[in-house]
Amino acid sequence: MTQNIPEIYGSLVFNDKIMRKKLPKDMYKALKKTIENGAHLELDVANSVAVAMKEWAIENGATHYTHWFQPMTNVTAEKHDSFISPTGDGQIIMDFSGKELVKGEPDASSFPSGGLRATFEARGYTAWDPTSPAFIKDGTLYIPTAFCSYSGEALDKKTPLLRSMDTLNTEALRILKILGNTSVKHVTTTVGPEQEYFLIDKEDYRKRKDLILCGRTLIGAPAPKGQEMEDHYFGTLKPRVSAFMHDLDEELWKLGIPAKTKHNEVAPAQHELAPVFDTTNVAVDHNQLTMEIMKKVADKHGLICLLHEKPFEGINGSGKHNNWSMTTDQGDNLLDPGKTPAENIQFLVFLVAVIQAVDEYADLLRISVASAGNDHRLGANEAPPAIVSIFLGDELTAVLQAIENDEYFNEKGAVQMDIGAKVLPHFVKDNTDRNRTSPFAFTGNKFEFRMLGSAASVANPNIILNTAVAEVLRQFSEKLEKVPAEELLSAVHKLVKDTVIAHKRVLFNGNGYTDEWVEEAEKRGLYNLKSTPEALPHWVDEKNIRLFTEHKIFTKGELYSRYEIWLETYYKTINIESNAMVEMVQKDLLPAVFKYTEELAQTAQLKKSVLPDVSTSSEGTMITRLSSLTDSMVAGLEKLKADTAQAHGIEDPQKCADMYESVVLADMEELRKAADEAEELIPDTLLPYPTYGRMLFYV
């Protein structure tokens, strides 16, 4: 039975309510100043917070604490220390100091550093992020932190994210002041990441080496039914799935994660969870937690939660939609067009700033979602294309066209929808439709970046968005700062107009799945970076190095380290998949084929001995076909092994990744064709692993 939701919500979070209750007033005010304005946190405040945090954690059953951080691995990391401190007389006290709260010293040697650190240089530091609330999980107090090396390099995703948020705040306040909005003291970016995932039975999962080792199926014939009937999307929840979602909501709510929406997605066994918006760094932390909690709750229900972008061939994979906006400390959304967007100068300035940022740094946005798994989705008519473009909808497109042509925009006002039946209520029509083929779509008062893969951290895309938009706002401020007050309005109008003209090539409201759009995008000069190895070199293009270093988001060394880490992650992923496929075909599928071939031969022999005149051509045909497929698989295995060994031996990371993408993946696809056809010919009972039909439709 569901507990009282307001009572359980945030019950395991050291939130504002708890801080107000536990901290002395002066300490509470000092901490709030740090959280809201980025002010420096003094040690006496940290000590006070540490005592209160420890007492609260112990009251709620915690025995340990951990500095929880996000290394460059797409997962989180944690080292647990107990609160106990020996007193010397055989007794202990429960102790936790301000120094232990604000700084930890984990071993940094075994985390990816991309050459920033030598293996023997082990020390790293975690630094408390007071803007993201601490929480209790599994009897441990979790303290969200940033992670850096002994010499100060960022070894994580939170550090550059916080830097980018500071940069955007600075530049947004600067342009707002020019536009006459001087009352705003702080601007934050907000994010609501929608999360797609698959649920399959745990016992089925345990029989699939590919799912265990790679997160996706490397072989597997399609089930007789897929998603073609379109009956799963928003369909009735199956009892096991509904029970899982119910428990998941409760666990997330306890941790202060505002889980809002849940439903079936397009593919069979696929589902989605969407939270309410939150400040970007908190939303990033929450999404990492959400993915972890999903897996744990699924396990309790005898299920496995798959977060790979493409677990099953032939049906839709899973993405993650990054709903991004900018909000002031007064609660105003800077991307809210209001009732008359054509007259909303502030909105138009921020809108065209985003348009210019996306156009100029589309390569970075593509890189921010690049991975071996996501390459299976992008451009595959189930997710946005690899070409980054912006959908604005009819009204905003018309507004910008009017500005471009110096025409008066005829405001239509709110349009009521009449859907015919008298009993149905009329409702106000949105000012934009939805375009599911657009990678970057305006959806009323935010932009929905739809290219992310389901397993990805949402930190990288938001680092790019924050920094790119901050850079454009900086350029705008430099153009407008010295303009006399009486000329400002016309100068802003010219700025908006010039920006639209210069960057309208990135605007596209049509179907992003068509070949015509690919051709049109090429004519417009837009990037079409189809694979991760093709995209990653642009990370260290001169313009991108300049962007990040000038805004102090990354040093040049930090940029090159990430380039190396991402390449290494890519080719290691494909190498593991290749090895797993070889083992699965050799040890699982081929023996099943041999067994069935033997049974067919025995059947034919038995028929001949009992009924000499009966034809055995059907068995012979099957044996011939299986033998041919066996030969193809054996030849494919040898080619895959040889090419994988050759790719693995290439020392240059870029060339290594290129060969894995162009040769090894092609070998795997060719081997899979024969394997899947063979699987279709033999009985399911002979297969040592479950079929697609079993996994997708039996939960």
C-alpha angles and dihedrals in degrees: 000000000000115000122227101291098212088052097050096038108108091352090138095045128095089225135162093278092055093043092052090050099043104036130074110253095251092049092047091052092048092051092047089051089055093047097045102034105023093245119167114270114230121219094243089057090048090051091051092048091047092055092048093045092050093048092049092046093050091048087057095050101266118148099171141038131210137191100233114207143166114236120187094277102091089247133080129254133213140175115197124220124180123234091234120119118181115234097204096249097082091273133103139214127208104245137174124165136200090250090055090049098051100037137032130179112216127168107268098184099092098047121091110271103161092228095312089116134030115234092247091054096085109164122106135162134224117205123199116250102210091187091069112063122241116239142187122245128166093350095309131108107232116208114193109227146171119240127219139162127256089264094048104260116145108249095176145051099248097063096059090040092057089045091053092049090053091049094050091047091053095049095041092053090048095055093041090056090052089051090053099258100127099151095075112097101177139020122198132182117234130206137191109188114199110211125210123193145158128238121205134165114278093227091055090049093052090058094055115081091187094057093045095048102030109018091235138072112257095188131021135127115237119264118248087253127041129161096302095109090058089217100127100060109100087349127150111292116246113239096250091047092047091051090050092050091048093054092041092055091052094049091048093046091053087058092050093252107146099223104183115161133038130174147138114279129216101276122066111266090015124124142170139220124193127188132203115264120276139175107293101249091045090048090052091051091046093051092051088051092046092056091049095047091047090060094046095048091046090053091055089055094050090256137116121222111217116203098174113124093235113020094156131038118231099025132075119289126217129270138176122228116216108208104197133185143147123245133185126225086253091062098254118142107222090205094054106112093200122210093307109034092173089065097040101098095177092053093047093052093052092042095055090042088060091046092053092044093052092046096048096041102033088123090059092048089052090049091049090066098036119127140132090255097047092050087072090061110037112092092005097114091251096076134026116293120261087252110095113224137151128241114204103167128234101292099049091041089054091048092054092044089053091051091047092051096040090241131144112256112227104221108217096190126211115340119213119220118227110190097184109249111100094218092060117088122242115242136187116267117234118247090239135038118222121260111197092185093060118098093206114028131175107228107184104291104003143040119251112212101200103179099086120115119234096246095048128110109243090220097090099054091047093049087056096044094047094047097042094048090045090054093052092047088052090054090048092051092051090054095048106033097085096039112117114250093245091055097042098095094053090044091053091048090052091047092052092045094048091048092051092049093047096047108027089108088082093057114097127158098178137089109305092195097070128100087228090064091050089054093044092049090053090052089051090053096244122155119257102187101173101182139032095247089051093050103041100071089065088066088079097041111135094249091052094047088051092050095053099038096047091053091042093236094128135004116230088256092052090051094052091045091057092048089054094045093050092049091048092048090051099051094039089054093053091044091055090047091050093050092046092050092051091051094045095049094043100042103028114023104033094051088051090051091048090049093052092045088053091050091050091050091049090049091051092048092048092050091051093050095048101032109022093181095053116103119243093189093115092058090043092052091051092047091049092050093046091048090052091049090047090054090049092050094048091049090045091050092053092049092047092049093049096046092045091052090049093049091046090056096056109107099196105087095213094048090045092053091045092056094047089052099043102033114017095045089048090052090051092050092050093048090048092058092061093040094051093047090051091049090055091057101051129069118265089234090067094053115094090210134053121263128236090259091055096048099042103042109028102071 
